[in-house]
Every structure is written in structure tokens, then in C-alpha cells.
Amino acid sequence: MLRMVGLYKTFNLGINSVCALKNINLHVKPQDFITIIGSNGAGKSTLLSVAAGVYPPDEGAIYIDGTDVTRLPEHLRASFVGRVFQDPLQGTAASMTIEENLAMAECRSKGRTLGIGVTRKKRERYRELLSLLGLGLEERLSDPVGLLSGGQRQSLTLLMASLGQPKLLLLDEHTASLDPRTAEQVLELTQTIVRKHGLTVLMVTHNLSHALTMGNRTIMLDKGEIILDICEPERGELTVDDLLGRFAQARGERLLDDRLLLAAR
């Protein structure tokens, strides 16, 4: 479903240049759910941004479901890719209503036409989809999204990102800014939506426990390179300490990133 071949991406060319991605080769099968871990500055968000078309790679190629999208800009890649960001405010339009946000998300995966944005038929379908969230949002279709809590807004964003059943769903630390209880609820919702639609997923997380328990494959980035790529059934036998040990073995040094270590368990 996703193939990255020899990807390189460098920012600030010159004296202060930063090589964010270095010779990335990644093959993702349909319905793979890959968790991505690594310290701050390892290249995790850059990897997702290059996949989404936010940044073009300096070298290499990207294929989504067999289509070469390497030079396809972000707005033209929207029909292939859904994305949820860390900030719940980033994936929705606060001044627009819940149903208007859903209609806008649905249009991303289809051709633009002239017509009513939210029809009665669409409204009923949105009400049905929102009821699956268990948050009561199906009774608030006309409410501005700005009135929702962070967890409600992130749940809505997740639904919007999967509405068009994209080829690839990108989750960029989408629970990091939520309180622990809400984060767990959003993670459960994530797994429900992914299973329901059979989506292919790349999920960046700083929680090593989540990295080992969600999905079917875990990769670790360090200094722009993939240094670990662990699949089932091997992954299912690993503990967080094993994962940290694998990093030390691969890099010859201990992982000292506080954010990763604090979220290890």
C-alpha cells in the first residue's frame, strides 16, 4: 500500500543543515498498522509529512497503492491520505459546525461539484457515524466545533480522516495532548475505526507500551534512519526493556530521551 524507496530530506541547506530523513526504504502492506517511535528530532513527523506531500523528498520515490505520488502536492494527495495531528485544534475548522466539518472532509476524497454541502441524506449518515463514537455528538450536528472538548474534537478529527476510507491513515501523536483517560478512549476508537474500514496506518507515538501493543509492526527512527523494524510474532514477545536494549544494541548507546522514557510504561 505504501512504498518509500531511497528517501532523503534535508532542511536548512548549508552550515546549519539538518538531515531529517536518510535513505528511508519502507514497504507497507495493505492493512498494516505500523507504530513509529524515536527520540525528538529522529524524523518521525517528517516521515509522515513526506508521505502526506507536505514536503517533497530531495531524493527517492513514494508509491501509494502502486501510484507514484513522489511529486504530487499535498492537496492532490488528499484523496490517498488521511491525517490526524497532535493538536486537536489542527484537524478541524472551529467556526464551522460538526456536520459542515464532516462534509468538508468527505469532499477531500471526491471531485468538487456545485451543490448543497449538507443534504438530508448526508445528515442522517453523519448522525449514524457519530453515534459510533459514543459521545453524543450525533445530537449536536449544528454546533460549532469550537465548542467541543479536546477529546471530542480529536475523535471527530479521526472520524473525518477516515471518512473517505483513505489508502493510508497517518496518526501523528494524536493522543499526546489529551489527558490519560481521554487518550485511552481515543486509542480504542482508533482501533475500532481501523478494523471497521481495514485501513493501513502509520502511527507516531512516544509511548513505548502503545508502540508494542497496537498494530502489527513497530519501527524505530534515529537521526533520520530506520534502525529497528520489528514485526509479529517477534514483536509480541518483546517488553519495553527489550525495546530499549535493541536501541542500545543498534546504536551502541543508551536511549536518553526523557519523553520516551517517561512514557515507557
C-alpha positions in Angstrom: 0.0 0.0 0.0 3.0 2.3 0.7 6.4 2.0 -0.7 9.2 4.5 0.1 12.5 4.0 -1.8 15.7 5.7 -1.0 14.2 8.8 0.6 16.3 11.7 1.7 15.1 15.0 3.2 17.4 17.8 4.4 16.3 21.1 5.9 18.3 24.4 6.0 20.8 23.5 3.4 24.2 25.0 4.3 26.0 25.4 7.6 23.0 24.6 9.8 21.6 21.8 7.6 19.7 19.0 9.2 19.3 15.6 7.5 15.8 14.7 8.7 15.5 11.5 6.6 18.4 9.4 5.4 18.0 6.6 2.9 14.5 5.6 4.1 13.3 2.3 2.5 9.9 1.2 3.8 7.4 -1.2 2.3 4.0 -1.3 3.9 1.4 -3.9 3.1 -2.3 -3.3 2.9 -3.9 -3.2 6.4 -0.5 -3.0 8.1 -0.7 -0.9 11.3 2.8 0.4 12.0 3.8 2.2 15.2 6.7 4.6 14.8 8.9 5.5 17.7 12.1 7.5 18.2 13.6 10.4 20.2 12.8 14.1 19.5 14.3 15.0 16.1 14.5 11.5 14.9 12.5 12.2 11.8 9.1 10.7 12.8 6.9 13.7 11.9 9.0 14.4 8.8 8.4 10.9 7.6 4.6 11.4 7.8 4.8 14.8 6.3 6.7 13.5 3.3 4.2 10.7 2.9 1.4 13.2 3.0 3.0 15.5 0.4 3.7 18.4 2.8 7.4 18.2 1.9 8.8 16.8 -1.3 11.8 14.4 -0.8 15.2 15.6 -2.0 15.8 12.1 -3.4 13.9 8.9 -3.7 10.4 7.9 -4.6 7.0 7.3 -2.9 4.3 5.0 -4.2 0.8 4.7 -2.7 -1.2 1.7 -3.8 1.1 1.4 -6.9 0.8 5.1 -7.9 3.9 7.2 -8.0 3.0 10.2 -5.8 6.5 11.5 -5.3 5.9 14.9 -6.8 2.2 15.1 -6.1 1.4 18.1 -3.9 -0.5 17.7 -0.6 -3.9 18.9 -1.9 -3.8 16.4 -4.8 -2.6 13.6 -2.5 -5.6 14.2 -0.1 -7.6 11.5 -1.9 -5.0 8.9 -0.9 -4.1 10.1 2.6 -5.9 10.9 5.9 -4.0 12.5 8.7 -4.7 13.3 12.4 -2.3 15.7 14.2 -1.2 16.0 17.8 -3.1 19.3 18.3 -6.9 18.7 18.4 -7.4 22.2 17.0 -5.4 21.5 13.8 -7.7 19.0 12.1 -11.0 20.9 12.2 -12.5 24.3 11.5 -13.7 25.7 14.8 -16.2 28.2 13.4 -17.9 25.6 11.2 -20.5 23.1 12.5 -19.9 19.4 13.1 -21.8 18.5 10.0 -20.0 21.1 7.9 -16.7 19.7 9.0 -17.7 16.2 8.1 -19.0 17.3 4.7 -15.7 19.2 4.1 -13.7 16.0 5.0 -15.8 13.9 2.7 -15.2 16.3 -0.2 -11.4 15.8 0.1 -11.6 12.3 -1.3 -14.0 13.2 -4.2 -14.2 15.6 -7.1 -15.5 19.1 -6.4 -19.1 19.8 -7.6 -21.6 22.6 -7.3 -24.4 21.7 -4.9 -25.7 21.7 -1.4 -22.9 20.8 1.1 -25.0 19.0 3.6 -28.1 17.2 2.3 -30.7 15.5 4.4 -29.3 12.1 3.3 -25.8 13.1 4.3 -27.0 14.5 7.6 -28.6 11.1 8.5 -25.4 9.3 7.6 -23.3 11.7 9.7 -25.6 11.1 12.6 -25.2 7.4 12.3 -21.4 7.6 12.1 -21.2 10.0 15.1 -23.3 7.7 17.2 -20.5 5.1 17.0 -18.2 7.5 18.9 -20.5 7.3 22.0 -20.0 10.9 22.7 -23.5 12.2 22.0 -22.2 14.3 19.0 -25.0 12.9 16.8 -27.3 15.2 18.6 -25.1 18.3 18.1 -24.7 18.4 14.3 -25.3 22.1 14.1 -23.0 23.0 17.0 -19.7 24.8 16.0 -16.7 22.5 16.5 -15.1 25.2 18.7 -17.5 24.3 21.5 -16.2 20.7 21.7 -13.6 19.4 24.3 -10.2 18.3 23.1 -11.1 14.6 23.2 -14.4 15.2 21.4 -12.6 17.3 18.7 -9.8 14.7 18.3 -12.4 11.9 18.0 -14.2 13.9 15.3 -10.9 14.5 13.5 -10.3 10.8 13.5 -13.7 10.1 12.0 -13.1 12.9 9.4 -9.7 11.5 8.4 -11.2 8.0 7.8 -14.4 9.1 6.2 -13.2 8.7 2.7 -11.5 5.4 3.5 -8.1 6.6 2.5 -5.3 4.4 1.2 -3.2 5.5 4.1 -4.0 6.9 7.6 -1.3 8.9 9.3 -1.6 9.5 13.1 1.0 12.0 14.4 1.0 11.5 18.2 -2.8 12.1 18.0 -3.3 11.4 21.8 -0.3 13.2 23.2 -2.1 16.4 24.1 -5.0 14.6 25.8 -5.4 13.5 29.4 -4.6 9.8 30.0 -8.3 8.7 30.3 -9.3 10.5 27.1 -6.2 9.3 25.3 -7.1 5.7 26.0 -10.7 6.3 24.7 -9.3 7.8 21.5 -6.9 4.9 21.1 -9.8 2.4 21.5 -11.8 4.4 18.9 -8.7 4.4 16.6 -8.6 0.6 16.7 -12.3 0.3 16.1 -12.2 2.6 13.0 -9.1 0.9 11.6 -10.6 -2.5 11.9 -14.0 -1.4 10.6 -12.5 0.1 7.4 -9.5 -2.2 7.0 -7.2 0.8 6.9 -3.4 0.9 6.5 -1.9 3.0 9.3 1.4 4.7 10.3 1.1 6.0 13.9 3.8 8.0 15.6 3.9 7.6 19.4 6.1 8.4 22.3 4.5 5.7 24.4 6.6 2.5 24.1 3.9 0.3 25.6 1.4 1.5 23.0 4.1 1.0 20.3 4.3 -2.7 21.2 0.6 -3.4 21.8 -1.1 -1.5 18.9 -0.9 -2.6 15.4 1.3 -5.4 14.0 4.7 -3.8 13.4 7.0 -1.3 15.1 9.8 0.8 13.5 12.3 3.0 15.4 13.9 6.0 13.8 17.1 7.7 14.9 18.8 10.6 13.2 16.6 10.1 10.2 17.3 6.4 9.7 15.2 3.3 10.4 17.3 1.4 12.9 14.7 -1.2 14.0 11.9 -2.8 12.1 10.1 -5.5 14.2 7.1 -7.5 13.1 4.8 -10.1 14.6 5.2 -12.7 16.0 8.7 -11.5 17.3 7.3 -8.1 18.4 4.7 -9.8 20.6 7.4 -11.3 22.7 9.2 -8.0 23.4 9.0 -5.9 26.6 9.7 -2.2 26.8 13.1 -3.0 28.3 13.8 -5.3 25.4 13.0 -2.5 23.0 15.3 -0.1 24.8 18.0 -2.8 24.7 17.5 -3.2 21.0 18.1 0.5 20.6 21.4 0.3 22.6 22.5 -2.6 20.5 21.8 -0.9 17.2 23.3 2.4 18.2 25.9 1.4 20.7 24.4 3.9 23.2 21.5 4.1 25.6 18.4 6.0 24.7 18.3 9.1 26.8 15.2 10.9 25.5 13.2 11.9 28.6 9.9 12.0 26.8 10.2 8.4 25.5 11.4 7.1 28.8 8.7 8.8 30.9 6.1 7.3 28.6 7.7 3.9 28.5 5.2 2.2 30.8 
